[in-house]
Amino acid sequence: MHLRLATNDDLDNIMQLVRRVVPMMRASGNLQWDDQYPNLTVFGNDIQLSQLWIAEIDGQIAGVAAITMDQEPEYAHVGWDIGDPAIVVHRLAVDPAFRGSGVATALMQQAEAIARERAIPRLRVDTNSQNAATQKLFPKLGYTFAGEIGLGFRHGLRFFCYEKIVRM
């Protein structure tokens, strides 16, 4: 597996991955993503900001994650001080063909490596309350459940927040 920053040349393949992931998410009751979000513009902005990472296996994009410092205002509702810098993972997705290959773990470990490089001890992530896979993954990687929120841009959905403090 090879991790690297995404480029504009990857956008078509990233959107194809999303089109494979969304029906599986929705079939399991996870309505976090749809045909409107995430979209080409969102991923393009991530690329422009050098914060979109992809995992490749045998030359194919196996997974994607935006590793940012963007904290949602609603994070304050779980007691987090969103003024404190944190590395935040958004838009984590693994191609169904590569599930169980350690792709999500590798991308989350990349977030931790970035946190260490930047001397930022906090890692944060949120996931839809219906996403059973990430609810198992995050605690396995040392994340602690912090609480539940709603997000203004995804009305009607509930999200679980997780945080990990890393030693510098």
Backbone as CSV, one residue per row, in Angstrom:
resi,resn,N_x,N_y,N_z,CA_x,CA_y,CA_z,C_x,C_y,C_z
1,MET,0.858,-1.181,0.000,0.000,0.000,0.000,0.897,1.235,0.000
2,HIS,0.496,2.201,-0.785,1.237,3.451,-0.900,0.292,4.611,-0.590
3,LEU,0.700,5.500,0.321,-0.089,6.682,0.656,0.571,7.896,0.028
4,ARG,-0.268,8.785,-0.529,0.250,10.014,-1.119,-0.856,11.054,-1.154
5,LEU,-0.419,12.312,-1.320,-1.394,13.379,-1.518,-2.059,13.211,-2.876
6,ALA,-3.342,13.452,-2.927,-4.092,13.368,-4.180,-3.762,14.574,-5.061
7,THR,-3.933,14.388,-6.349,-3.773,15.476,-7.318,-5.076,15.610,-8.100
8,ASN,-5.174,16.674,-8.878,-6.364,16.860,-9.707,-6.553,15.702,-10.675
9,ASP,-5.472,15.056,-11.079,-5.576,13.903,-11.974,-6.303,12.729,-11.327
10,ASP,-6.402,12.721,-10.002,-7.065,11.635,-9.272,-8.565,11.847,-9.119
11,LEU,-9.055,13.046,-9.431,-10.449,13.381,-9.118,-11.460,12.411,-9.723
12,ASP,-11.302,12.040,-10.976,-12.267,11.116,-11.592,-12.299,9.788,-10.856
13,ASN,-11.134,9.263,-10.520,-11.084,7.975,-9.809,-11.632,8.089,-8.388
14,ILE,-11.406,9.224,-7.742,-11.964,9.440,-6.401,-13.484,9.468,-6.472
15,MET,-14.035,10.161,-7.455,-15.492,10.224,-7.588,-16.072,8.861,-7.938
16,GLN,-15.358,8.057,-8.713,-15.808,6.691,-8.989,-15.833,5.872,-7.702
17,LEU,-14.811,6.039,-6.865,-14.790,5.354,-5.573,-16.016,5.758,-4.752
18,VAL,-16.308,7.055,-4.699,-17.466,7.542,-3.935,-18.751,6.935,-4.484
19,ARG,-18.869,6.823,-5.810,-20.078,6.234,-6.408,-20.215,4.746,-6.070
20,ARG,-19.125,4.080,-5.746,-19.195,2.679,-5.304,-19.505,2.584,-3.811
21,VAL,-19.032,3.554,-3.044,-19.199,3.526,-1.587,-20.609,3.942,-1.161
22,VAL,-21.147,4.983,-1.772,-22.423,5.557,-1.315,-23.560,4.534,-1.301
23,PRO,-23.768,3.730,-2.337,-24.876,2.766,-2.266,-24.729,1.762,-1.120
24,MET,-23.497,1.365,-0.832,-23.279,0.446,0.293,-23.573,1.123,1.623
25,MET,-23.164,2.390,1.748,-23.446,3.141,2.969,-24.957,3.249,3.175
26,ARG,-25.641,3.654,2.141,-27.084,3.878,2.239,-27.836,2.572,2.516
27,ALA,-27.372,1.475,1.922,-28.019,0.171,2.143,-27.916,-0.261,3.604
28,SER,-26.873,0.200,4.289,-26.706,-0.168,5.694,-27.357,0.844,6.640
29,GLY,-28.061,1.845,6.076,-28.742,2.833,6.895,-27.914,4.069,7.178
30,ASN,-26.703,4.116,6.651,-25.822,5.265,6.846,-26.082,6.260,5.717
31,LEU,-26.777,7.337,6.034,-27.182,8.321,5.039,-26.257,9.541,5.026
32,GLN,-25.048,9.381,5.552,-24.107,10.492,5.667,-23.750,11.091,4.310
33,TRP,-23.563,10.246,3.304,-23.204,10.710,1.973,-24.323,10.411,1.002
34,ASP,-24.376,11.204,-0.073,-25.378,10.992,-1.102,-24.810,11.472,-2.440
35,ASP,-25.678,11.710,-3.410,-25.184,12.131,-4.729,-24.772,13.611,-4.755
36,GLN,-24.943,14.302,-3.635,-24.567,15.719,-3.573,-23.330,15.967,-2.719
37,TYR,-23.083,15.103,-1.749,-21.935,15.264,-0.857,-21.349,13.903,-0.540
38,PRO,-20.024,13.792,-0.583,-19.050,14.783,-1.032,-19.014,14.838,-2.558
39,ASN,-18.604,15.968,-3.078,-18.641,16.165,-4.524,-17.277,16.615,-5.055
40,LEU,-17.235,16.804,-6.362,-16.000,17.189,-7.043,-15.412,18.476,-6.471
41,THR,-16.267,19.433,-6.165,-15.797,20.709,-5.626,-15.141,20.518,-4.264
42,VAL,-15.771,19.718,-3.401,-15.230,19.477,-2.061,-13.857,18.815,-2.163
43,PHE,-13.765,17.758,-2.968,-12.478,17.067,-3.109,-11.448,17.959,-3.812
44,GLY,-11.888,18.742,-4.785,-10.978,19.674,-5.454,-10.390,20.686,-4.483
45,ASN,-11.221,21.181,-3.577,-10.732,22.113,-2.549,-9.727,21.423,-1.631
46,ASP,-10.028,20.175,-1.257,-9.089,19.416,-0.424,-7.738,19.276,-1.117
47,ILE,-7.769,18.992,-2.408,-6.521,18.847,-3.175,-5.774,20.175,-3.215
48,GLN,-6.485,21.250,-3.481,-5.862,22.571,-3.553,-5.178,22.934,-2.237
49,LEU,-5.760,22.476,-1.121,-5.214,22.763,0.208,-4.181,21.720,0.653
50,SER,-3.859,20.772,-0.232,-2.894,19.691,0.078,-3.282,18.934,1.339
51,GLN,-4.574,18.557,1.408,-5.039,17.825,2.582,-5.835,16.562,2.219
52,LEU,-5.834,16.194,0.946,-6.536,14.979,0.547,-5.509,13.883,0.279
53,TRP,-5.603,12.826,1.046,-4.682,11.700,0.951,-5.384,10.516,0.318
54,ILE,-4.645,9.778,-0.478,-5.185,8.544,-1.044,-4.254,7.390,-0.701
55,ALA,-4.866,6.235,-0.579,-4.132,4.980,-0.409,-4.264,4.219,-1.714
56,GLU,-3.141,3.788,-2.253,-3.142,3.024,-3.502,-2.679,1.598,-3.231
57,ILE,-3.339,0.683,-3.882,-2.931,-0.723,-3.861,-2.888,-1.171,-5.316
58,ASP,-1.741,-1.667,-5.722,-1.542,-2.104,-7.109,-1.965,-1.032,-8.116
59,GLY,-1.637,0.225,-7.805,-1.918,1.328,-8.721,-3.352,1.811,-8.727
60,GLN,-4.205,1.221,-7.904,-5.614,1.645,-7.844,-5.870,2.401,-6.547
61,ILE,-6.741,3.405,-6.617,-7.107,4.129,-5.406,-8.012,3.231,-4.571
62,ALA,-7.492,2.856,-3.396,-8.213,1.960,-2.499,-8.965,2.726,-1.419
63,GLY,-8.525,3.948,-1.142,-9.173,4.732,-0.108,-8.761,6.183,-0.184
64,VAL,-9.508,7.005,0.529,-9.295,8.449,0.508,-9.657,9.014,1.877
65,ALA,-8.960,10.079,2.267,-9.298,10.793,3.509,-8.770,12.206,3.422
66,ALA,-9.586,13.144,3.868,-9.140,14.527,4.017,-8.587,14.653,5.438
67,ILE,-7.313,14.997,5.532,-6.656,15.165,6.825,-6.423,16.657,6.985
68,THR,-7.236,17.269,7.838,-7.348,18.723,7.901,-7.144,19.235,9.320
69,MET,-7.347,20.512,9.477,-7.449,21.116,10.808,-8.821,21.781,10.957
70,ASP,-9.753,21.396,10.090,-11.090,21.989,10.060,-11.996,21.330,11.087
71,GLN,-12.360,22.085,12.112,-13.255,21.579,13.141,-14.634,22.208,12.968
72,GLU,-15.627,21.366,12.987,-17.005,21.846,12.873,-17.378,22.618,14.142
73,PRO,-18.128,23.706,14.017,-18.535,24.460,15.218,-19.283,23.580,16.223
74,GLU,-20.019,22.604,15.713,-20.803,21.721,16.588,-19.927,20.856,17.488
75,TYR,-18.641,20.720,17.177,-17.734,19.942,18.029,-17.716,20.487,19.461
76,ALA,-17.983,21.765,19.611,-18.023,22.359,20.948,-19.105,21.716,21.815
77,HIS,-20.120,21.131,21.191,-21.228,20.521,21.937,-20.817,19.258,22.674
78,VAL,-19.656,18.690,22.353,-19.169,17.519,23.099,-18.083,17.926,24.095
79,GLY,-17.951,19.238,24.294,-17.003,19.724,25.283,-15.610,20.001,24.749
80,TRP,-15.434,19.905,23.441,-14.129,20.203,22.857,-13.966,21.709,22.697
81,ASP,-12.789,22.198,22.982,-12.457,23.585,22.702,-11.976,23.634,21.254
82,ILE,-12.813,24.119,20.356,-12.450,24.103,18.938,-11.434,25.190,18.602
83,GLY,-11.060,25.981,19.601,-9.966,26.925,19.430,-8.611,26.241,19.564
84,ASP,-8.595,25.071,20.193,-7.364,24.289,20.305,-7.100,23.612,18.972
85,PRO,-5.878,23.696,18.452,-5.597,23.036,17.177,-5.756,21.525,17.286
86,ALA,-6.271,20.938,16.216,-6.442,19.486,16.152,-6.311,19.054,14.700
87,ILE,-5.825,17.857,14.514,-5.851,17.229,13.198,-7.184,16.495,13.119
88,VAL,-7.936,16.761,12.069,-9.283,16.226,11.946,-9.397,15.460,10.629
89,VAL,-9.915,14.240,10.723,-10.116,13.423,9.528,-11.557,13.584,9.062
90,HIS,-11.696,13.933,7.800,-13.006,14.047,7.158,-13.000,13.197,5.883
91,ARG,-14.170,12.832,5.424,-14.347,12.182,4.116,-13.506,10.909,3.954
92,LEU,-13.474,10.102,4.990,-12.765,8.824,4.960,-13.622,7.800,4.221
93,ALA,-13.047,7.193,3.198,-13.786,6.175,2.437,-12.809,5.130,1.921
94,VAL,-13.281,3.889,1.910,-12.508,2.770,1.374,-13.332,2.117,0.276
95,ASP,-12.691,1.892,-0.861,-13.352,1.208,-1.967,-13.806,-0.166,-1.475
96,PRO,-15.054,-0.551,-1.767,-15.546,-1.859,-1.316,-14.639,-3.025,-1.728
97,ALA,-13.962,-2.902,-2.850,-13.075,-3.981,-3.311,-11.854,-4.155,-2.408
98,PHE,-11.563,-3.147,-1.576,-10.372,-3.206,-0.727,-10.704,-3.227,0.765
99,ARG,-11.967,-3.432,1.110,-12.335,-3.504,2.519,-11.607,-4.662,3.173
100,GLY,-11.172,-4.445,4.399,-10.454,-5.486,5.128,-8.971,-5.542,4.803
101,SER,-8.493,-4.590,4.001,-7.085,-4.565,3.599,-6.245,-3.604,4.439
102,GLY,-6.834,-3.009,5.460,-6.104,-2.083,6.313,-6.011,-0.669,5.769
103,VAL,-6.823,-0.361,4.772,-6.760,0.951,4.131,-7.173,2.058,5.100
104,ALA,-8.300,1.906,5.757,-8.768,2.942,6.688,-7.767,3.121,7.824
105,THR,-7.228,2.029,8.325,-6.226,2.118,9.393,-5.007,2.895,8.911
106,ALA,-4.538,2.608,7.706,-3.365,3.308,7.168,-3.627,4.797,7.024
107,LEU,-4.801,5.170,6.562,-5.132,6.585,6.419,-5.233,7.274,7.787
108,MET,-5.804,6.591,8.755,-5.886,7.159,10.109,-4.491,7.274,10.722
109,GLN,-3.612,6.322,10.435,-2.237,6.410,10.924,-1.491,7.565,10.257
110,GLN,-1.838,7.861,8.998,-1.248,9.023,8.328,-1.664,10.302,9.047
111,ALA,-2.900,10.372,9.485,-3.359,11.539,10.248,-2.535,11.685,11.524
112,GLU,-2.270,10.572,12.176,-1.466,10.611,13.397,-0.034,11.064,13.094
113,ALA,0.527,10.595,11.996,1.883,11.014,11.606,1.923,12.526,11.350
114,ILE,0.892,13.046,10.703,0.815,14.491,10.444,0.705,15.253,11.765
115,ALA,-0.083,14.725,12.695,-0.213,15.372,14.006,1.148,15.445,14.697
116,ARG,1.891,14.362,14.637,3.218,14.358,15.265,4.163,15.344,14.562
117,GLU,4.152,15.347,13.228,5.004,16.277,12.468,4.728,17.723,12.848
118,ARG,3.464,18.025,13.081,3.061,19.404,13.382,3.016,19.690,14.882
119,ALA,3.365,18.685,15.689,3.331,18.813,17.152,1.942,19.219,17.646
120,ILE,0.923,18.590,17.074,-0.468,18.813,17.480,-0.951,17.510,18.128
121,PRO,-1.159,17.509,19.434,-1.464,16.249,20.116,-2.884,15.718,19.936
122,ARG,-3.801,16.543,19.415,-5.205,16.134,19.317,-5.558,15.664,17.918
123,LEU,-6.176,14.496,17.866,-6.768,13.998,16.620,-8.261,13.866,16.876
124,ARG,-9.055,14.332,15.927,-10.507,14.272,16.084,-11.138,13.764,14.801
125,VAL,-12.290,13.127,14.976,-13.025,12.598,13.837,-14.486,12.464,14.253
126,ASP,-15.367,12.598,13.288,-16.776,12.302,13.554,-17.255,11.309,12.509
127,THR,-18.293,10.570,12.867,-18.848,9.582,11.955,-20.345,9.490,12.175
128,ASN,-21.049,9.149,11.140,-22.492,8.998,11.233,-22.842,7.948,12.286
129,SER,-23.894,8.200,13.027,-24.298,7.279,14.098,-24.680,5.902,13.558
130,GLN,-24.889,5.792,12.252,-25.234,4.513,11.636,-24.031,3.812,10.991
131,ASN,-22.834,4.360,11.150,-21.654,3.782,10.523,-20.974,2.830,11.501
132,ALA,-21.402,1.583,11.468,-20.888,0.583,12.406,-19.401,0.313,12.207
133,ALA,-18.937,0.350,10.975,-17.529,0.028,10.695,-16.584,1.016,11.378
134,THR,-16.857,2.315,11.244,-15.957,3.289,11.864,-16.117,3.309,13.378
135,GLN,-17.292,2.974,13.868,-17.495,2.929,15.311,-16.687,1.795,15.943
136,LYS,-16.357,0.782,15.171,-15.459,-0.280,15.648,-14.001,0.127,15.446
137,LEU,-13.718,0.770,14.306,-12.344,1.116,13.951,-11.740,2.145,14.895
138,PHE,-12.424,3.240,15.139,-11.819,4.332,15.891,-11.377,3.910,17.295
139,PRO,-12.204,3.232,18.092,-11.714,2.783,19.404,-10.534,1.801,19.289
140,LYS,-10.563,0.964,18.273,-9.458,0.024,18.062,-8.136,0.770,17.842
141,LEU,-8.207,1.970,17.264,-7.023,2.777,16.992,-6.682,3.725,18.143
142,GLY,-7.388,3.598,19.259,-7.076,4.403,20.437,-7.896,5.668,20.595
143,TYR,-8.934,5.820,19.797,-9.809,6.991,19.912,-10.847,6.746,21.007
144,THR,-11.199,7.816,21.702,-12.190,7.765,22.768,-13.464,8.457,22.299
145,PHE,-14.594,7.832,22.573,-15.892,8.427,22.242,-16.092,9.677,23.088
146,ALA,-16.459,10.797,22.441,-16.624,12.065,23.157,-18.079,12.511,23.266
147,GLY,-18.945,12.010,22.381,-20.339,12.416,22.430,-20.963,12.449,21.056
148,GLU,-22.211,12.876,21.033,-23.011,12.870,19.815,-23.449,14.289,19.469
149,ILE,-23.435,14.586,18.169,-23.821,15.918,17.700,-24.678,15.810,16.445
150,GLY,-25.282,16.922,16.082,-25.858,17.101,14.760,-24.939,18.056,14.016
151,LEU,-24.934,17.980,12.709,-24.131,18.895,11.901,-25.073,19.720,11.034
152,GLY,-24.896,21.026,11.075,-25.791,21.930,10.368,-25.927,21.647,8.887
153,PHE,-24.854,21.192,8.255,-24.921,20.969,6.809,-25.448,19.578,6.449
154,ARG,-25.740,18.739,7.429,-26.313,17.400,7.183,-27.527,17.241,8.109
155,HIS,-28.555,18.031,7.857,-29.744,18.090,8.717,-30.370,16.714,8.925
156,GLY,-30.786,16.471,10.157,-31.506,15.255,10.499,-30.617,14.071,10.821
157,LEU,-29.320,14.182,10.615,-28.410,13.072,10.897,-27.699,13.322,12.219
158,ARG,-27.302,12.241,12.868,-26.554,12.327,14.122,-25.148,11.773,13.883
159,PHE,-24.177,12.364,14.569,-22.778,11.995,14.390,-22.121,11.749,15.735
160,PHE,-21.292,10.704,15.781,-20.514,10.397,16.971,-19.127,11.011,16.800
161,CYS,-18.635,11.637,17.853,-17.327,12.278,17.840,-16.326,11.447,18.636
162,TYR,-15.120,11.360,18.103,-14.040,10.604,18.739,-12.788,11.463,18.770
163,GLU,-11.976,11.241,19.801,-10.735,11.988,19.932,-9.628,11.065,20.412
164,LYS,-8.423,11.370,19.961,-7.236,10.659,20.403,-6.176,11.700,20.740
165,ILE,-5.539,11.519,21.876,-4.428,12.384,22.266,-3.149,11.565,22.057
166,VAL,-2.229,12.130,21.269,-0.973,11.426,21.006,0.157,12.079,21.779
167,ARG,1.092,11.266,22.163,2.282,11.780,22.850,3.237,12.327,21.812
168,MET,3.812,13.450,22.125,4.746,14.088,21.190,6.155,13.601,21.441
